[in-house]
Amino acid sequence: MANSNPRVLLCTTLTLSILFAIAASSSTVRLGGGLFGERTDVKDVKHKKEIQDLGRFSVTEYNANLAGRGLRVSFVEVVAAQRQVVSGFMYYLTVVATEGSVSKRFQAVVVLEASLKSKELVSFDPIE
């Protein structure tokens, strides 16, 4: 049976709020012996089909969102990647693509949610 004492409820709420604030301010949180939120480098990205497919996906989504507002880009390859564990996986990709006849690098962020079987392009920005 739940305690309906207002003081207990207030203390519990404050304690949980403090714990969530501490967890949110930290870049990493230990869960089950692993690090939740830590970015790790993906090795040998040029030979990993799933990483190259994420790069292609990011370029396709970027082009679809342009709607005639700029030059479309063509995928060349992913040259670097990092993975971060969130509620799914967040990938930070360095994508080489051509814009017209010029080769450029872009930073793409893609989120994969395995439980929802979805992926979403969060951002796709040129690297200056």
Secondary structure, 3 states (H helix, E strand, C coil): CCCCCHHHHHHHHHHHHHHHHHHHHCCCEEECCEEECCEEECCCHHHCHHHHHHHHHHHHHHHHHHCCCCCCEEEEEEEEEEEEECCCEEEEEEEEEEECCEEEEEEEEEEEECCCCEEEEEEEEECC
